[in-house]
Amino acid sequence: MSNYSANSNADFAALVLRVTSGVAFLAHGWMKVSLFTIPGTVAFFEGLGLPGFLAHLTILGELGGGLALILGLGVRTVSIPLVAILLGSVWAHSGFGWSFSNEGGGWEFPLFWAVVQSVILILGAGAYALRLPVLERALGKFA
């Protein structure tokens, strides 16, 4: 949306989606640090056959990406790795069935969230986003 008014319904929809998704990413990233612990998260990733450093990148992506979404900074750019993280979560939870209420969590919620994050990528930051001219010049429409 290159020519939009801060008062359009789509801009407010984008605001609601990006802030709620950002809060959820912060919560998930913080849970990996505070509840599961970083070594526990690394062990989980390695138990899935993934290299441990991906746990660190996931935590960084969830915390940094969540904050960027809430602030409205580089929303489209940050949405790309966040969708990748969510698709990885779909894969990680695929063995636990469809329903996220299953033991181990199913893949319905991560898949839905990946779709929502893809919509955020399409819509962009929307209303009340922090606009940094240097970031907008560097990233263009992906700012």
C-alpha positions in Angstrom: 0.0 0.0 0.0 2.0 2.9 -1.2 -0.6 5.7 -1.2 -2.7 5.1 1.8 -4.4 7.2 4.5 -3.6 6.6 8.1 -7.4 6.4 8.7 -8.2 3.6 6.3 -9.7 0.3 7.5 -6.9 -1.7 5.9 -4.3 0.4 7.8 -6.0 -0.2 11.1 -6.4 -3.9 10.3 -2.6 -4.0 9.5 -1.9 -2.3 12.8 -4.0 -4.8 14.8 -2.5 -7.7 13.0 1.1 -6.6 13.4 0.9 -5.6 17.1 -0.9 -8.8 18.1 1.5 -10.9 16.1 4.4 -8.9 17.6 3.2 -9.5 21.1 2.8 -13.2 20.4 6.3 -13.4 19.0 7.7 -11.6 22.1 5.8 -14.0 24.3 7.1 -17.1 22.4 10.7 -15.8 22.3 10.6 -14.9 26.0 9.1 -18.3 26.9 12.1 -20.0 25.1 14.5 -17.9 27.2 12.8 -17.9 30.6 10.7 -21.1 30.8 12.4 -23.6 28.4 15.8 -21.9 28.9 18.2 -21.3 26.0 20.1 -24.6 26.6 16.7 -26.4 26.8 15.6 -24.8 23.5 18.9 -25.8 21.9 18.4 -29.3 23.1 14.9 -29.4 21.7 16.1 -28.2 18.3 18.9 -30.7 18.3 16.4 -33.5 19.3 14.5 -32.6 16.1 17.8 -33.1 14.1 18.3 -29.4 13.6 21.6 -27.6 14.4 21.6 -25.9 17.8 22.4 -22.5 16.4 19.0 -22.4 14.8 17.5 -22.2 18.3 19.5 -19.0 18.9 18.4 -17.5 15.6 14.8 -18.5 16.3 14.9 -16.8 19.7 16.5 -13.7 18.2 14.0 -13.6 15.4 11.0 -14.0 17.7 12.2 -11.3 20.2 13.7 -8.9 17.7 11.0 -9.5 15.1 8.2 -9.1 17.7 9.6 -5.8 18.8 10.0 -4.6 15.2 6.4 -5.6 14.5 5.0 -3.7 17.5 7.0 -0.6 16.6 6.2 -1.0 12.8 9.8 -1.0 11.8 10.8 -2.9 8.6 7.5 -4.9 8.9 7.7 -6.5 5.4 11.4 -7.3 5.7 11.1 -8.8 9.2 8.0 -10.8 8.2 10.0 -12.9 5.7 12.1 -14.7 8.4 9.2 -14.8 10.8 7.1 -16.7 8.2 10.1 -19.1 7.8 10.2 -19.5 11.6 6.5 -20.3 11.7 6.8 -22.8 8.8 9.6 -24.5 10.7 7.2 -24.6 13.7 4.6 -26.3 11.5 7.2 -28.9 10.6 8.3 -29.3 14.2 4.8 -29.9 15.4 3.6 -31.9 12.4 4.1 -35.2 14.3 1.7 -34.2 17.0 -1.4 -34.1 14.8 -3.6 -31.2 13.7 -4.9 -29.7 16.9 -2.6 -27.5 18.9 -4.3 -28.7 22.1 -2.8 -32.2 21.5 0.2 -33.2 23.7 3.2 -31.6 22.1 1.0 -29.1 20.2 -0.3 -29.8 16.7 0.4 -27.8 13.6 -2.9 -25.9 13.3 -1.9 -22.8 15.2 1.6 -22.3 13.6 0.1 -22.7 10.2 -2.7 -20.2 10.9 0.0 -17.8 12.3 2.1 -18.2 9.2 -0.8 -17.2 7.1 -1.5 -14.2 9.3 2.2 -13.2 9.1 2.0 -13.5 5.3 -0.9 -11.2 5.3 1.1 -8.7 7.4 3.9 -9.0 4.8 1.4 -8.1 2.1 -0.3 -5.3 4.0 2.8 -3.7 5.4 3.0 -1.6 8.6 -0.4 0.1 8.4 -1.3 2.9 10.8 0.8 4.2 13.7 4.0 2.7 12.6 7.4 4.2 13.5 8.8 5.7 10.3 12.5 6.0 10.0 13.5 7.8 6.8 16.9 6.1 6.7 15.2 2.7 6.9 12.6 3.7 4.3 15.4 4.8 1.9 17.3 1.6 2.5 14.4 -0.9 2.3 11.9 1.0 0.1 8.5 -0.6 0.2 9.8 -3.3 2.5 10.4 -0.8 5.3 
